[in-house]
Amino acid sequence: MMPTPVFTPVAEPKPQMRRRWIIAGSVCAAVGVVALIAGGIMLLVSRASSTLDPVAESRTPGTATFTAENKEYDILLVTGRGEPAGSPEDFACEVTLADGRTFSIDGSSQSTSSEVGNTESVGSFDAVAGATSVFCETDGTTGNRFIIDTDGALARLSRLAFIAGGVLLAIGTGLILGGVFWKKRPQVVV
């Protein structure tokens, strides 16, 4: 008589998380957060340097006159202690370019506005090379300090840091979620 073979059922192994993906995603997300923080610091330093050494400055109602280059210029409201509490939405500016063209910038109709440190954007314009003047007034208060400045290399670098940080954070989050929820099934060896 031959013994009857006994088959014991083999338990199927549990799915396992993809640990390498989680580790890589964590590192990627951490680098992304560091890039976002660095971008914020660079933007803050750039705006602070703009308030210390702008291309031109004046107080409302007033005119800031300067020799422009073929660049984009920003009009920024600078607030400080003991200064009138103005708002960029209250600003109405008239820009006269070197070629004689004039146009208005209304602070209340900005598509995007940024507030960094003690500066708030009123608007921006593309200038042509030559003598340029910007006259600004506000709806309620007088004596608001406004400056005209360009984006420096540090401001452009901060935008790149924000973009890179956001992309890295999104990739890192995707890797972490993929590692947690897209589990691999170990192969059963019989």
VEXFIGU-931675 format. One record per residue: z, y, x of N, C-alpha, C in turn; residue in three letters; residue number from 0. Coordinates in nm, 2 decimals. Layout:
# VEXFIGU-931675
+--------+--------+--------+--------+--------+--------+--------+--------+--------+------+-----+
:     nw :     nv :     nu :    caw :    cav :    cau :     cw :     cv :     cu : type : seq :
+--------+--------+--------+--------+--------+--------+--------+--------+--------+------+-----+
:      Z :      Y :      X :      Z :      Y :      X :      Z :      Y :      X :  ALA : NUM :
...
+--------+--------+--------+--------+--------+--------+--------+--------+--------+------+-----+
This chain:
# VEXFIGU-931675
+--------+--------+--------+--------+--------+--------+--------+--------+--------+------+-----+
:     nw :     nv :     nu :    caw :    cav :    cau :     cw :     cv :     cu : type : seq :
+--------+--------+--------+--------+--------+--------+--------+--------+--------+------+-----+
:   0.00 :  -0.12 :   0.08 :   0.00 :   0.00 :   0.00 :   0.00 :   0.12 :   0.09 :  MET :   0 :
:  -0.08 :   0.21 :   0.05 :  -0.10 :   0.34 :   0.12 :  -0.01 :   0.44 :   0.05 :  MET :   1 :
:   0.06 :   0.51 :   0.14 :   0.15 :   0.61 :   0.07 :   0.06 :   0.72 :   0.01 :  PRO :   2 :
:   0.10 :   0.78 :  -0.09 :   0.03 :   0.88 :  -0.16 :   0.06 :   1.02 :  -0.09 :  THR :   3 :
:  -0.04 :   1.08 :  -0.05 :  -0.02 :   1.21 :   0.02 :   0.05 :   1.31 :  -0.07 :  PRO :   4 :
:   0.14 :   1.38 :  -0.01 :   0.21 :   1.48 :  -0.09 :   0.16 :   1.62 :  -0.04 :  VAL :   5 :
:   0.11 :   1.69 :  -0.14 :   0.06 :   1.83 :  -0.11 :   0.16 :   1.93 :  -0.15 :  PHE :   6 :
:   0.20 :   2.01 :  -0.06 :   0.29 :   2.12 :  -0.09 :   0.21 :   2.25 :  -0.10 :  THR :   7 :
:   0.23 :   2.32 :  -0.21 :   0.16 :   2.44 :  -0.23 :   0.20 :   2.54 :  -0.12 :  PRO :   8 :
:   0.10 :   2.61 :  -0.07 :   0.12 :   2.71 :   0.03 :   0.13 :   2.84 :  -0.04 :  VAL :   9 :
:   0.24 :   2.91 :  -0.01 :   0.26 :   3.04 :  -0.08 :   0.16 :   3.14 :  -0.01 :  ALA :  10 :
:   0.10 :   3.22 :  -0.10 :   0.00 :   3.32 :  -0.06 :   0.08 :   3.43 :   0.01 :  GLU :  11 :
:   0.04 :   3.47 :   0.13 :   0.12 :   3.58 :   0.20 :   0.10 :   3.71 :   0.12 :  PRO :  12 :
:   0.20 :   3.79 :   0.13 :   0.20 :   3.92 :   0.06 :   0.11 :   4.02 :   0.14 :  LYS :  13 :
:   0.04 :   4.11 :   0.06 :  -0.05 :   4.21 :   0.13 :   0.04 :   4.30 :   0.21 :  PRO :  14 :
:  -0.02 :   4.34 :   0.32 :   0.06 :   4.43 :   0.42 :  -0.01 :   4.56 :   0.43 :  GLN :  15 :
:   0.08 :   4.66 :   0.45 :   0.03 :   4.80 :   0.46 :  -0.04 :   4.81 :   0.60 :  MET :  16 :
:  -0.13 :   4.90 :   0.61 :  -0.21 :   4.92 :   0.73 :  -0.13 :   5.02 :   0.81 :  ARG :  17 :
:  -0.04 :   4.97 :   0.90 :   0.05 :   5.06 :   0.97 :  -0.02 :   5.15 :   1.07 :  ARG :  18 :
:  -0.13 :   5.10 :   1.13 :  -0.20 :   5.19 :   1.22 :  -0.26 :   5.31 :   1.15 :  ARG :  19 :
:  -0.30 :   5.29 :   1.03 :  -0.36 :   5.40 :   0.95 :  -0.25 :   5.50 :   0.92 :  TRP :  20 :
:  -0.13 :   5.45 :   0.88 :  -0.02 :   5.54 :   0.85 :   0.03 :   5.62 :   0.97 :  ILE :  21 :
:   0.03 :   5.55 :   1.09 :   0.07 :   5.62 :   1.21 :  -0.03 :   5.73 :   1.25 :  ILE :  22 :
:  -0.16 :   5.69 :   1.25 :  -0.27 :   5.78 :   1.28 :  -0.27 :   5.90 :   1.18 :  ALA :  23 :
:  -0.25 :   5.87 :   1.05 :  -0.25 :   5.98 :   0.95 :  -0.13 :   6.07 :   0.97 :  GLY :  24 :
:  -0.01 :   6.02 :   1.01 :   0.10 :   6.10 :   1.03 :   0.08 :   6.20 :   1.15 :  SER :  25 :
:   0.02 :   6.14 :   1.26 :  -0.01 :   6.23 :   1.37 :  -0.11 :   6.33 :   1.34 :  VAL :  26 :
:  -0.21 :   6.29 :   1.27 :  -0.32 :   6.39 :   1.23 :  -0.26 :   6.50 :   1.14 :  CYS :  27 :
:  -0.18 :   6.46 :   1.04 :  -0.12 :   6.56 :   0.95 :  -0.02 :   6.65 :   1.03 :  ALA :  28 :
:   0.05 :   6.60 :   1.12 :   0.14 :   6.68 :   1.20 :   0.07 :   6.78 :   1.28 :  ALA :  29 :
:  -0.04 :   6.74 :   1.34 :  -0.13 :   6.83 :   1.42 :  -0.19 :   6.94 :   1.33 :  VAL :  30 :
:  -0.22 :   6.90 :   1.21 :  -0.28 :   7.00 :   1.11 :  -0.17 :   7.10 :   1.07 :  GLY :  31 :
:  -0.05 :   7.06 :   1.05 :   0.06 :   7.15 :   1.01 :   0.08 :   7.25 :   1.13 :  VAL :  32 :
:   0.08 :   7.20 :   1.25 :   0.10 :   7.29 :   1.37 :  -0.01 :   7.39 :   1.38 :  VAL :  33 :
:  -0.14 :   7.34 :   1.35 :  -0.25 :   7.44 :   1.35 :  -0.24 :   7.54 :   1.25 :  ALA :  34 :
:  -0.19 :   7.51 :   1.13 :  -0.17 :   7.60 :   1.02 :  -0.06 :   7.71 :   1.06 :  LEU :  35 :
:   0.04 :   7.66 :   1.12 :   0.15 :   7.75 :   1.16 :   0.10 :   7.84 :   1.27 :  ILE :  36 :
:   0.03 :   7.79 :   1.37 :  -0.03 :   7.87 :   1.48 :  -0.13 :   7.97 :   1.42 :  ALA :  37 :
:  -0.21 :   7.93 :   1.32 :  -0.30 :   8.03 :   1.26 :  -0.23 :   8.14 :   1.19 :  GLY :  38 :
:  -0.12 :   8.11 :   1.12 :  -0.04 :   8.22 :   1.06 :   0.02 :   8.31 :   1.16 :  GLY :  39 :
:   0.07 :   8.26 :   1.27 :   0.13 :   8.34 :   1.37 :   0.02 :   8.43 :   1.44 :  ILE :  40 :
:  -0.09 :   8.37 :   1.46 :  -0.20 :   8.45 :   1.52 :  -0.25 :   8.57 :   1.43 :  MET :  41 :
:  -0.25 :   8.54 :   1.30 :  -0.29 :   8.64 :   1.21 :  -0.19 :   8.75 :   1.20 :  LEU :  42 :
:  -0.06 :   8.71 :   1.20 :   0.05 :   8.81 :   1.20 :   0.04 :   8.90 :   1.33 :  LEU :  43 :
:   0.02 :   8.84 :   1.44 :   0.01 :   8.92 :   1.57 :  -0.11 :   9.01 :   1.56 :  VAL :  44 :
:  -0.22 :   8.96 :   1.51 :  -0.34 :   9.04 :   1.50 :  -0.32 :   9.16 :   1.41 :  SER :  45 :
:  -0.26 :   9.14 :   1.30 :  -0.24 :   9.26 :   1.21 :  -0.13 :   9.35 :   1.27 :  ARG :  46 :
:  -0.03 :   9.30 :   1.33 :   0.07 :   9.39 :   1.40 :   0.00 :   9.47 :   1.50 :  ALA :  47 :
:  -0.09 :   9.42 :   1.58 :  -0.15 :   9.50 :   1.68 :  -0.25 :   9.60 :   1.62 :  SER :  48 :
:  -0.30 :   9.57 :   1.50 :  -0.39 :   9.66 :   1.43 :  -0.31 :   9.79 :   1.39 :  SER :  49 :
:  -0.18 :   9.77 :   1.35 :  -0.10 :   9.88 :   1.31 :  -0.06 :   9.97 :   1.43 :  THR :  50 :
:  -0.05 :   9.91 :   1.54 :  -0.01 :   9.98 :   1.66 :  -0.13 :  10.06 :   1.73 :  LEU :  51 :
:  -0.25 :  10.00 :   1.72 :  -0.36 :  10.06 :   1.79 :  -0.49 :  10.04 :   1.70 :  ASP :  52 :
:  -0.49 :  10.11 :   1.58 :  -0.61 :  10.09 :   1.50 :  -0.73 :  10.17 :   1.55 :  PRO :  53 :
:  -0.85 :  10.15 :   1.49 :  -0.97 :  10.23 :   1.52 :  -0.95 :  10.37 :   1.47 :  VAL :  54 :
:  -0.89 :  10.38 :   1.35 :  -0.87 :  10.51 :   1.29 :  -0.75 :  10.50 :   1.19 :  ALA :  55 :
:  -0.69 :  10.61 :   1.16 :  -0.58 :  10.61 :   1.06 :  -0.56 :  10.75 :   1.00 :  GLU :  56 :
:  -0.50 :  10.75 :   0.88 :  -0.48 :  10.87 :   0.81 :  -0.37 :  10.84 :   0.70 :  SER :  57 :
:  -0.34 :  10.95 :   0.63 :  -0.24 :  10.93 :   0.51 :  -0.31 :  10.99 :   0.39 :  ARG :  58 :
:  -0.28 :  10.93 :   0.28 :  -0.34 :  10.97 :   0.15 :  -0.28 :  11.10 :   0.10 :  THR :  59 :
:  -0.36 :  11.18 :   0.04 :  -0.51 :  11.18 :   0.04 :  -0.55 :  11.24 :   0.18 :  PRO :  60 :
:  -0.64 :  11.16 :   0.24 :  -0.69 :  11.21 :   0.37 :  -0.81 :  11.13 :   0.42 :  GLY :  61 :
:  -0.87 :  11.18 :   0.53 :  -0.99 :  11.12 :   0.58 :  -0.96 :  11.06 :   0.72 :  THR :  62 :
:  -1.00 :  10.94 :   0.75 :  -1.00 :  10.88 :   0.88 :  -1.14 :  10.88 :   0.93 :  ALA :  63 :
:  -1.16 :  10.95 :   1.05 :  -1.30 :  10.96 :   1.11 :  -1.30 :  10.88 :   1.24 :  THR :  64 :
:  -1.41 :  10.81 :   1.27 :  -1.42 :  10.74 :   1.39 :  -1.57 :  10.71 :   1.42 :  PHE :  65 :
:  -1.59 :  10.67 :   1.54 :  -1.73 :  10.63 :   1.58 :  -1.74 :  10.48 :   1.56 :  THR :  66 :
:  -1.82 :  10.44 :   1.47 :  -1.83 :  10.30 :   1.43 :  -1.94 :  10.22 :   1.51 :  ALA :  67 :
:  -1.92 :  10.09 :   1.52 :  -2.02 :  10.00 :   1.57 :  -2.08 :   9.92 :   1.46 :  GLU :  68 :
:  -2.18 :   9.85 :   1.48 :  -2.24 :   9.76 :   1.38 :  -2.15 :   9.64 :   1.36 :  ASN :  69 :
:  -2.04 :   9.67 :   1.29 :  -1.94 :   9.56 :   1.26 :  -1.89 :   9.58 :   1.12 :  LYS :  70 :
:  -1.81 :   9.48 :   1.08 :  -1.73 :   9.49 :   0.95 :  -1.60 :   9.55 :   0.98 :  GLU :  71 :
:  -1.56 :   9.65 :   0.90 :  -1.43 :   9.72 :   0.92 :  -1.34 :   9.69 :   0.80 :  TYR :  72 :
:  -1.21 :   9.68 :   0.82 :  -1.12 :   9.66 :   0.71 :  -1.04 :   9.79 :   0.69 :  ASP :  73 :
:  -1.01 :   9.82 :   0.56 :  -0.92 :   9.93 :   0.53 :  -0.79 :   9.86 :   0.49 :  ILE :  74 :
:  -0.68 :   9.90 :   0.56 :  -0.55 :   9.83 :   0.54 :  -0.44 :   9.94 :   0.50 :  LEU :  75 :
:  -0.36 :   9.91 :   0.40 :  -0.25 :   9.99 :   0.37 :  -0.13 :   9.94 :   0.46 :  LEU :  76 :
:  -0.07 :  10.03 :   0.52 :   0.05 :  10.00 :   0.61 :   0.17 :  10.05 :   0.54 :  VAL :  77 :
:   0.27 :   9.97 :   0.52 :   0.40 :  10.01 :   0.46 :   0.50 :  10.00 :   0.56 :  THR :  78 :
:   0.60 :  10.08 :   0.55 :   0.71 :  10.09 :   0.65 :   0.84 :  10.14 :   0.58 :  GLY :  79 :
:   0.94 :  10.14 :   0.65 :   1.07 :  10.20 :   0.60 :   1.06 :  10.35 :   0.58 :  ARG :  80 :
:   1.11 :  10.39 :   0.47 :   1.11 :  10.54 :   0.45 :   0.97 :  10.59 :   0.41 :  GLY :  81 :
:   0.87 :  10.51 :   0.39 :   0.74 :  10.56 :   0.36 :   0.72 :  10.54 :   0.21 :  GLU :  82 :
:   0.62 :  10.61 :   0.15 :   0.60 :  10.59 :   0.00 :   0.55 :  10.45 :  -0.03 :  PRO :  83 :
:   0.60 :  10.40 :  -0.14 :   0.57 :  10.27 :  -0.18 :   0.44 :  10.27 :  -0.26 :  ALA :  84 :
:   0.33 :  10.25 :  -0.19 :   0.20 :  10.25 :  -0.25 :   0.15 :  10.10 :  -0.27 :  GLY :  85 :
:   0.04 :  10.09 :  -0.34 :  -0.01 :   9.95 :  -0.36 :  -0.16 :   9.96 :  -0.34 :  SER :  86 :
:  -0.22 :   9.86 :  -0.28 :  -0.37 :   9.86 :  -0.26 :  -0.45 :   9.88 :  -0.38 :  PRO :  87 :
:  -0.39 :   9.83 :  -0.50 :  -0.46 :   9.85 :  -0.63 :  -0.48 :  10.00 :  -0.67 :  GLU :  88 :
:  -0.39 :  10.08 :  -0.61 :  -0.39 :  10.23 :  -0.64 :  -0.49 :  10.30 :  -0.56 :  ASP :  89 :
:  -0.55 :  10.24 :  -0.46 :  -0.64 :  10.31 :  -0.36 :  -0.78 :  10.32 :  -0.42 :  PHE :  90 :
:  -0.84 :  10.44 :  -0.39 :  -0.98 :  10.46 :  -0.42 :  -1.03 :  10.53 :  -0.29 :  ALA :  91 :
:  -1.13 :  10.47 :  -0.23 :  -1.18 :  10.52 :  -0.10 :  -1.33 :  10.55 :  -0.11 :  CYS :  92 :
:  -1.37 :  10.65 :  -0.04 :  -1.51 :  10.69 :  -0.03 :  -1.55 :  10.68 :   0.12 :  GLU :  93 :
:  -1.65 :  10.59 :   0.15 :  -1.69 :  10.57 :   0.28 :  -1.83 :  10.64 :   0.31 :  VAL :  94 :
:  -1.83 :  10.72 :   0.42 :  -1.96 :  10.78 :   0.45 :  -2.00 :  10.73 :   0.59 :  THR :  95 :
:  -2.12 :  10.66 :   0.59 :  -2.17 :  10.59 :   0.71 :  -2.25 :  10.69 :   0.79 :  LEU :  96 :
:  -2.28 :  10.65 :   0.92 :  -2.35 :  10.74 :   1.01 :  -2.49 :  10.77 :   0.96 :  ALA :  97 :
:  -2.55 :  10.68 :   0.88 :  -2.69 :  10.70 :   0.83 :  -2.69 :  10.79 :   0.71 :  ASP :  98 :
:  -2.57 :  10.84 :   0.66 :  -2.57 :  10.92 :   0.55 :  -2.54 :  10.85 :   0.42 :  GLY :  99 :
:  -2.54 :  10.72 :   0.41 :  -2.51 :  10.65 :   0.29 :  -2.36 :  10.66 :   0.26 :  ARG : 100 :
:  -2.33 :  10.67 :   0.13 :  -2.19 :  10.68 :   0.09 :  -2.17 :  10.57 :  -0.02 :  THR : 101 :
:  -2.05 :  10.52 :  -0.03 :  -2.02 :  10.42 :  -0.13 :  -1.86 :  10.42 :  -0.15 :  PHE : 102 :
:  -1.82 :  10.37 :  -0.26 :  -1.68 :  10.37 :  -0.30 :  -1.62 :  10.23 :  -0.28 :  SER : 103 :
:  -1.50 :  10.23 :  -0.25 :  -1.42 :  10.10 :  -0.24 :  -1.30 :  10.12 :  -0.33 :  ILE : 104 :
:  -1.28 :  10.04 :  -0.43 :  -1.17 :  10.05 :  -0.52 :  -1.07 :   9.93 :  -0.49 :  ASP : 105 :
:  -0.95 :   9.96 :  -0.45 :  -0.86 :   9.85 :  -0.41 :  -0.82 :   9.76 :  -0.52 :  GLY : 106 :
:  -0.84 :   9.80 :  -0.65 :  -0.81 :   9.72 :  -0.76 :  -0.91 :   9.61 :  -0.79 :  SER : 107 :
:  -1.03 :   9.63 :  -0.73 :  -1.14 :   9.53 :  -0.76 :  -1.18 :   9.45 :  -0.64 :  SER : 108 :
:  -1.08 :   9.41 :  -0.56 :  -1.11 :   9.32 :  -0.45 :  -1.12 :   9.18 :  -0.50 :  GLN : 109 :
:  -1.21 :   9.11 :  -0.44 :  -1.23 :   8.97 :  -0.48 :  -1.11 :   8.89 :  -0.42 :  SER : 110 :
:  -1.07 :   8.92 :  -0.30 :  -0.95 :   8.86 :  -0.23 :  -0.88 :   8.97 :  -0.16 :  THR : 111 :
:  -0.75 :   8.96 :  -0.17 :  -0.66 :   9.05 :  -0.10 :  -0.56 :   8.97 :  -0.01 :  SER : 112 :
:  -0.53 :   9.03 :   0.10 :  -0.43 :   8.96 :   0.19 :  -0.32 :   9.05 :   0.22 :  SER : 113 :
:  -0.20 :   9.00 :   0.23 :  -0.09 :   9.07 :   0.27 :  -0.03 :   9.00 :   0.39 :  GLU : 114 :
:  -0.02 :   9.06 :   0.50 :   0.03 :   9.00 :   0.63 :   0.13 :   9.10 :   0.69 :  VAL : 115 :
:   0.25 :   9.06 :   0.70 :   0.35 :   9.15 :   0.76 :   0.36 :   9.27 :   0.68 :  GLY : 116 :
:   0.34 :   9.39 :   0.74 :   0.36 :   9.52 :   0.66 :   0.22 :   9.58 :   0.63 :  ASN : 117 :
:   0.11 :   9.49 :   0.63 :  -0.02 :   9.54 :   0.59 :  -0.07 :   9.47 :   0.47 :  THR : 118 :
:  -0.15 :   9.54 :   0.39 :  -0.22 :   9.48 :   0.28 :  -0.36 :   9.53 :   0.28 :  GLU : 119 :
:  -0.45 :   9.44 :   0.25 :  -0.59 :   9.49 :   0.25 :  -0.63 :   9.57 :   0.13 :  SER : 120 :
:  -0.71 :   9.67 :   0.15 :  -0.76 :   9.75 :   0.04 :  -0.90 :   9.72 :   0.02 :  VAL : 121 :
:  -0.98 :   9.69 :   0.12 :  -1.12 :   9.65 :   0.11 :  -1.18 :   9.65 :   0.25 :  GLY : 122 :
:  -1.31 :   9.62 :   0.25 :  -1.38 :   9.61 :   0.38 :  -1.52 :   9.66 :   0.36 :  SER : 123 :
:  -1.59 :   9.70 :   0.47 :  -1.72 :   9.75 :   0.46 :  -1.80 :   9.72 :   0.59 :  PHE : 124 :
:  -1.93 :   9.71 :   0.58 :  -2.01 :   9.69 :   0.70 :  -2.06 :   9.83 :   0.74 :  ASP : 125 :
:  -2.04 :   9.87 :   0.87 :  -2.08 :  10.00 :   0.92 :  -2.20 :   9.99 :   1.00 :  ALA : 126 :
:  -2.27 :  10.10 :   1.02 :  -2.37 :  10.12 :   1.12 :  -2.32 :  10.20 :   1.23 :  VAL : 127 :
:  -2.38 :  10.19 :   1.35 :  -2.33 :  10.26 :   1.46 :  -2.34 :  10.42 :   1.44 :  ALA : 128 :
:  -2.23 :  10.48 :   1.47 :  -2.23 :  10.63 :   1.46 :  -2.10 :  10.68 :   1.40 :  GLY : 129 :
:  -2.10 :  10.81 :   1.37 :  -1.98 :  10.87 :   1.31 :  -1.96 :  10.83 :   1.17 :  ALA : 130 :
:  -1.85 :  10.78 :   1.14 :  -1.81 :  10.72 :   1.01 :  -1.68 :  10.79 :   0.96 :  THR : 131 :
:  -1.67 :  10.81 :   0.83 :  -1.55 :  10.87 :   0.78 :  -1.51 :  10.79 :   0.65 :  SER : 132 :
:  -1.38 :  10.77 :   0.63 :  -1.33 :  10.70 :   0.52 :  -1.22 :  10.80 :   0.45 :  VAL : 133 :
:  -1.25 :  10.84 :   0.33 :  -1.15 :  10.92 :   0.26 :  -1.09 :  10.84 :   0.16 :  PHE : 134 :
:  -0.95 :  10.83 :   0.15 :  -0.88 :  10.75 :   0.06 :  -0.78 :  10.84 :  -0.01 :  CYS : 135 :
:  -0.76 :  10.81 :  -0.14 :  -0.65 :  10.87 :  -0.22 :  -0.59 :  10.76 :  -0.31 :  GLU : 136 :
:  -0.47 :  10.79 :  -0.36 :  -0.40 :  10.69 :  -0.45 :  -0.38 :  10.76 :  -0.58 :  THR : 137 :
:  -0.35 :  10.67 :  -0.68 :  -0.33 :  10.72 :  -0.82 :  -0.19 :  10.78 :  -0.84 :  ASP : 138 :
:  -0.09 :  10.75 :  -0.76 :   0.04 :  10.80 :  -0.79 :   0.11 :  10.87 :  -0.67 :  GLY : 139 :
:   0.12 :  10.80 :  -0.57 :   0.19 :  10.85 :  -0.45 :   0.10 :  10.91 :  -0.35 :  THR : 140 :
:   0.16 :  11.00 :  -0.27 :   0.08 :  11.06 :  -0.16 :   0.15 :  11.02 :  -0.03 :  THR : 141 :
:   0.08 :  11.04 :   0.08 :   0.14 :  11.01 :   0.21 :   0.14 :  10.86 :   0.25 :  GLY : 142 :
:   0.06 :  10.78 :   0.18 :   0.05 :  10.64 :   0.22 :  -0.03 :  10.63 :   0.34 :  ASN : 143 :
:   0.02 :  10.55 :   0.44 :  -0.06 :  10.54 :   0.57 :  -0.16 :  10.43 :   0.55 :  ARG : 144 :
:  -0.29 :  10.46 :   0.58 :  -0.39 :  10.36 :   0.58 :  -0.46 :  10.36 :   0.72 :  PHE : 145 :
:  -0.51 :  10.24 :   0.76 :  -0.58 :  10.23 :   0.89 :  -0.71 :  10.16 :   0.87 :  ILE : 146 :
:  -0.80 :  10.19 :   0.96 :  -0.93 :  10.12 :   0.97 :  -0.93 :  10.04 :   1.10 :  ILE : 147 :
:  -0.97 :   9.91 :   1.09 :  -0.97 :   9.83 :   1.20 :  -1.07 :   9.72 :   1.18 :  ASP : 148 :
:  -1.11 :   9.65 :   1.29 :  -1.20 :   9.54 :   1.29 :  -1.12 :   9.41 :   1.31 :  THR : 149 :
:  -1.18 :   9.30 :   1.27 :  -1.12 :   9.17 :   1.30 :  -1.14 :   9.15 :   1.45 :  ASP : 150 :
:  -1.03 :   9.13 :   1.52 :  -1.03 :   9.10 :   1.66 :  -1.05 :   8.95 :   1.68 :  GLY : 151 :
:  -1.06 :   8.91 :   1.81 :  -1.08 :   8.77 :   1.84 :  -0.97 :   8.69 :   1.79 :  ALA : 152 :
:  -0.84 :   8.74 :   1.79 :  -0.73 :   8.66 :   1.75 :  -0.73 :   8.64 :   1.60 :  LEU : 153 :
:  -0.78 :   8.73 :   1.52 :  -0.80 :   8.71 :   1.38 :  -0.90 :   8.61 :   1.35 :  ALA : 154 :
:  -1.01 :   8.61 :   1.42 :  -1.12 :   8.51 :   1.40 :  -1.07 :   8.37 :   1.44 :  ARG : 155 :
:  -0.99 :   8.37 :   1.55 :  -0.93 :   8.24 :   1.60 :  -0.83 :   8.19 :   1.49 :  LEU : 156 :
:  -0.76 :   8.28 :   1.43 :  -0.66 :   8.23 :   1.33 :  -0.73 :   8.17 :   1.21 :  SER : 157 :
:  -0.85 :   8.22 :   1.17 :  -0.93 :   8.16 :   1.06 :  -0.97 :   8.02 :   1.10 :  ARG : 158 :
:  -1.02 :   8.00 :   1.22 :  -1.06 :   7.87 :   1.27 :  -0.94 :   7.78 :   1.27 :  LEU : 159 :
:  -0.82 :   7.83 :   1.31 :  -0.70 :   7.74 :   1.31 :  -0.66 :   7.70 :   1.17 :  ALA : 160 :
:  -0.68 :   7.79 :   1.07 :  -0.65 :   7.76 :   0.93 :  -0.75 :   7.65 :   0.88 :  PHE : 161 :
:  -0.88 :   7.66 :   0.91 :  -0.98 :   7.57 :   0.87 :  -0.95 :   7.43 :   0.93 :  ILE : 162 :
:  -0.93 :   7.43 :   1.07 :  -0.90 :   7.30 :   1.14 :  -0.77 :   7.24 :   1.08 :  ALA : 163 :
:  -0.67 :   7.32 :   1.06 :  -0.54 :   7.27 :   1.02 :  -0.55 :   7.21 :   0.88 :  GLY : 164 :
:  -0.63 :   7.27 :   0.79 :  -0.65 :   7.22 :   0.65 :  -0.73 :   7.09 :   0.66 :  GLY : 165 :
:  -0.83 :   7.08 :   0.74 :  -0.91 :   6.96 :   0.75 :  -0.82 :   6.85 :   0.80 :  VAL : 166 :
:  -0.75 :   6.87 :   0.91 :  -0.67 :   6.77 :   0.97 :  -0.56 :   6.72 :   0.87 :  LEU : 167 :
:  -0.50 :   6.82 :   0.80 :  -0.40 :   6.78 :   0.70 :  -0.46 :   6.69 :   0.59 :  LEU : 168 :
:  -0.58 :   6.72 :   0.55 :  -0.64 :   6.64 :   0.44 :  -0.68 :   6.50 :   0.50 :  ALA : 169 :
:  -0.73 :   6.50 :   0.62 :  -0.76 :   6.36 :   0.68 :  -0.64 :   6.28 :   0.70 :  ILE : 170 :
:  -0.53 :   6.35 :   0.75 :  -0.41 :   6.28 :   0.77 :  -0.35 :   6.22 :   0.64 :  GLY : 171 :
:  -0.35 :   6.30 :   0.53 :  -0.30 :   6.26 :   0.40 :  -0.38 :   6.14 :   0.35 :  THR : 172 :
:  -0.52 :   6.15 :   0.37 :  -0.60 :   6.04 :   0.33 :  -0.57 :   5.91 :   0.40 :  GLY : 173 :
:  -0.55 :   5.92 :   0.53 :  -0.52 :   5.80 :   0.61 :  -0.38 :   5.74 :   0.57 :  LEU : 174 :
:  -0.28 :   5.83 :   0.55 :  -0.15 :   5.78 :   0.50 :  -0.16 :   5.71 :   0.37 :  ILE : 175 :
:  -0.23 :   5.77 :   0.27 :  -0.24 :   5.71 :   0.14 :  -0.33 :   5.58 :   0.15 :  LEU : 176 :
:  -0.43 :   5.58 :   0.23 :  -0.51 :   5.46 :   0.24 :  -0.43 :   5.35 :   0.31 :  GLY : 177 :
:  -0.35 :   5.38 :   0.41 :  -0.27 :   5.28 :   0.47 :  -0.16 :   5.22 :   0.38 :  GLY : 178 :
:  -0.11 :   5.30 :   0.29 :   0.00 :   5.25 :   0.20 :  -0.07 :   5.18 :   0.08 :  VAL : 179 :
:  -0.17 :   5.23 :   0.02 :  -0.22 :   5.17 :  -0.10 :  -0.34 :   5.07 :  -0.08 :  PHE : 180 :
:  -0.41 :   5.08 :   0.02 :  -0.53 :   4.98 :   0.05 :  -0.47 :   4.88 :   0.14 :  TRP : 181 :
:  -0.40 :   4.78 :   0.09 :  -0.33 :   4.69 :   0.17 :  -0.43 :   4.58 :   0.22 :  LYS : 182 :
:  -0.41 :   4.53 :   0.33 :  -0.49 :   4.42 :   0.38 :  -0.42 :   4.29 :   0.35 :  LYS : 183 :
:  -0.50 :   4.19 :   0.32 :  -0.45 :   4.06 :   0.29 :  -0.46 :   3.97 :   0.41 :  ARG : 184 :
:  -0.35 :   3.91 :   0.46 :  -0.36 :   3.82 :   0.57 :  -0.44 :   3.70 :   0.53 :  PRO : 185 :
:  -0.51 :   3.65 :   0.63 :  -0.58 :   3.52 :   0.61 :  -0.49 :   3.40 :   0.61 :  GLN : 186 :
:  -0.51 :   3.31 :   0.52 :  -0.43 :   3.19 :   0.51 :  -0.50 :   3.08 :   0.59 :  VAL : 187 :
:  -0.43 :   3.03 :   0.69 :  -0.49 :   2.92 :   0.77 :  -0.44 :   2.79 :   0.71 :  VAL : 188 :
:  -0.53 :   2.70 :   0.68 :  -0.49 :   2.58 :   0.62 :  -0.50 :   2.47 :   0.72 :  VAL : 189 :
+--------+--------+--------+--------+--------+--------+--------+--------+--------+------+-----+
